[in-house]
């Protein structure tokens, strides 16, 4: 087999890149080690910045988003029972759109199938070869048969545990990481959201987040110990703890029901520099992870894809390598801005095991900036709706 761009990973980043490239006449093949159903079963966030909406429009897959997406012009922050609404429209004249990552992925899968582009699921033993030459290739096994895919470029969109980043020599890249001493217990339910916008809650017992996927499906989170297990948390215990943390005003509107899915996710920040090794490029979670507090994971993947698709487009249309050469630097500038914001939100809203009286006062002072400083609220709004692309 031969293609122009081999894409490793059929998550949102890989599918979005493949769709944009195909729309611009650039042939590509996606290899995914899991089944399509497994990929769709991953439960992730769905707060989309304008850059992500623009990327989906470029891919011609924004119809579902525009029909079913929920426009949010702000969010509520609750600190020790005191509520402050961050008004995005007032502060920066922008908004975000809530549309689940599962729906984004499904839309991209269907669009790719419609144009007849090649996606190979259950591709096992994927290995990248000669990525430091002008003739890289990928080998894999499908249905017990060894296969080879020759290409011009390889885009590693295969997540944190994928093969792409591991292919780059360890002495060529540098990684930065912060592991947080807690996780998020998430519960998905077919119940109407407790509020029409997201609610971020700082509570002495731990952080809570009231999110949503649609007008009839809700996603809630509780900060828990990394030693906790899902089995220790019955639905009843989850709802009781959520009511306690969000307070009586919000709890009065909480509609509970059986969980569709429940899981615990650890929180980490992670960045790889650079995001390119010769003709191998990293995008999305293969290159960076953010704690979900800032809702930046999918949005950073989308901006990576836009930078990378423009670089490939410039190469094939104009025989220019400028976009290729600057891809990593362009992407990393936006990534570090989002990492800072996610770190800020995580530190302001969570209860850390080692916090002393000073730390708690500093945390409170961060929240007070939103109450007393117009610039503080504007800065938060600017980052939440997305830094410039």
VENNOR-V656665 format. One line per field, one symbol per residue. burial: 1 if it has 16 or more other C-alpha atoms within 10 Angstrom, else 0. Layout:
# VENNOR-V656665
burial=???
This chain:
# VENNOR-V656665
burial=00011111111111111111110101111111100100110011111111111011011111001001111111111110000101110011011111111111111110110000101111110101001000011111100000001111111111110111100100000000000011111111111111111111111001111111111001111111110000000010011011101110001001010010011101111111111111111111111111111111111111111111111111000000001100110111011001101110111111110000000000110110010000011101111111000
